[in-house]
Amino acid sequence: MSTLIPQTMGQQMGRRSWAEPWKIKMVEPIRMMDRRGREQALADAGYNTFLLRSQDVYIDLLTDSGTSAMSDRQWAGMMLGDEAYAGSQNFYHLEETIQQYYGYRYVVPTHQGRGAEHLISQAVIKPGMVIPGNMYFTTTRLHQELAGGRFVDVIIDEAHDPTSQHPFKGNIDLNKLQAVIDEVGAAQIPYVSLAGTVNMAGGQPVSMANVRDLRALCDKHNLRIYLDATRMVENCFFIQEREAGYADKPIATILREFCGYTDGAWMSAKKDSLVNIGGWLAINQADVFDVVRNLVVVYEGLHTYGGLAGRDMEALAIGIAESVQDEHVRSRIGQVRYLGELLTDWCVPIVQPVGGHAIFLDAKRFYPHLAQDLLPAQTLAAELYLDSGVRGMERGIVSAGRDPQTGSHRYPALELTRLTIPRRVYTQAHMDVVAESVKAVYEARDQVRGLTMVYEPEYLRFFQARFAPIY
Ligand SMILES: Cc1ncc(COP(=O)(O)O)c(C=O)c1O
């Protein structure tokens, strides 16, 4: 008989164990296909995890977007859908909730985040304008470009270094921003594009001090700040944890303060807000609101539903209130961190510090023998699926796309494979299976040869591109 005394994971990690602030009352079966089946499914999907059928996936870490489990309260709210074409009660509930928690004056619902990105870009960007921001996001930048603008990255240098332990790698470098203002002039800048947390940097937060200083600089030049609030609640957790003076403040209070330094926000409610569909644009200036309220009728639907059913708006209003509860955010980020701690302890290269919504495997260090043209992050996502049916996604050269001016590939400093954790969906046991699979793929890294792109769509190519293995 073994003389070892069994230990819980918490004990092994030298801390008391914690648990999620909910219990499960409905389950959805999942299954792991055998290796032959996975090889076939991946080949059929052109080695792009976006093209896999979800029934062929075991643990789905493709995205945290629209993949949350809703609460019993949210499902009950769905039954209260007021499906009137105009003036639905659920819209007014949603509007009040956004005003209460995010603090903006005017609200327009949209079907999801990119609907809101489209509206704000069309409303305020004129051809030739420049939009500085803290690292690009795929859909955000595309809408800025389609409106005739040019995105300029003004994030701090540490954000591009996956090993930097900077606590707020999402911060804007105010000197870089000042240089852009000096070069093009404030009149050519429709707004500063601020995201919290920064998805492409690894879910990294922006500090309150940084947004405060940004406000002061923008006031000097009469510039507006629009916030990508998609994961702003998670950003607030990091402020509470890391920034002096915020440890005793609730997430909800921190959120109101942060948004108060900005002029408006767009939101993919499919993330923080715990719904499967939805988004919004909220703004303080009546003149911009007038424009977007008119545009929404063209592209999304009437301004009191914006492409959403009444029931969706109700679930969203309830989800927002649940999303800012401290114990919810702590356990959500705690689960991401748990996976990150296992991989860090096993010396698997990941972006540090672990961010809010995902673990980002550092494909450049994972596969140092693969040049970026051999698509290391895309390859790693494919290898992980082959090993265990775990689905992640590429955030590297494929996601970065081509420069619209030169037509050449962009070569981002970060070449990452994202394992995104849906909210309130998986257990610690699922995280253990994922960690062991990543470790197995890491141990077999020398045999891997890379992929080549064989089909490339024009827009947001990572969603639909097809690849073939290099032998
Ligand atoms: C930071 C960020 N902004 C905007 C979006 C776009 O939102 P949606 O997918 O709802 O259109 C996303 C979605 O992944 C995102 O992560």
The ligand as a MOL file (V3000), in Angstrom:
LIG
                    3D

  0  0  0     0  0            999 V3000
M  V30 BEGIN CTAB
M  V30 COUNTS 16 16 0 0 0
M  V30 BEGIN ATOM
M  V30 1 C -11.8030 42.6970 -27.4000 0
M  V30 2 C -12.9140 42.3940 -28.3510 0
M  V30 3 N -13.5370 43.4010 -28.9710 0
M  V30 4 C -14.5240 43.1600 -29.8510 0
M  V30 5 C -14.9310 41.8890 -30.1540 0
M  V30 6 C -16.0040 41.6770 -31.2140 0
M  V30 7 O -17.1660 41.2260 -30.6390 0
M  V30 8 P -18.1790 40.1840 -31.3460 0
M  V30 9 O -17.4590 38.8990 -31.5280 0
M  V30 10 O -19.3170 40.1030 -30.3600 0
M  V30 11 O -18.6130 40.7770 -32.6280 0
M  V30 12 C -14.3250 40.8200 -29.5220 0
M  V30 13 C -14.7230 39.4330 -29.8550 0
M  V30 14 O -14.0030 38.4900 -29.8000 0
M  V30 15 C -13.2710 41.0770 -28.5960 0
M  V30 16 O -12.6370 40.0770 -27.9760 0
M  V30 END ATOM
M  V30 BEGIN BOND
M  V30 1 1 1 2
M  V30 2 1 2 3
M  V30 3 2 2 15
M  V30 4 2 3 4
M  V30 5 1 4 5
M  V30 6 1 5 6
M  V30 7 2 5 12
M  V30 8 1 6 7
M  V30 9 1 7 8
M  V30 10 2 8 9
M  V30 11 1 8 10
M  V30 12 1 8 11
M  V30 13 1 12 13
M  V30 14 1 12 15
M  V30 15 2 13 14
M  V30 16 1 15 16
M  V30 END BOND
M  V30 END CTAB
M  END
